[in-house]
Amino acid sequence: TVPLQKPALETVRSSLRLLNASAYRLQSECRKTVPPEPGAAVDYQLLTQQVIQCAYDIAKAAKQLVTITTREKKQ
């Protein structure tokens, strides 16, 4: 295998940071679906939007990683 070039390596690191942060955020948002106490209000509309945004960011990071990996294999 050929080592990643410097710009590609930085892009991989950036994508991995986005993936990790988004996964952590998704986990945090999903925990909010269980109210801290019985009867506590949960804004499910906002929560759904947050989960969708996290999922989008995870997909974006994954796509970046696939693109980089595919490009590196072709070289």
DAKAVEN-V434002 format. One record per run of one state. SS is the DSSP state (H for helix, E for strand, C for the rest). FROM is the first residue (numbers start at 1). LEN is the number of residues. Records with the same first field share a line. If there is no record, write none. Layout:
BEGIN
SS=FROM-LEN + FROM-LEN
END
This chain:
BEGIN
C=1-5 + 32-12 + 75-1
H=6-26 + 44-31
END
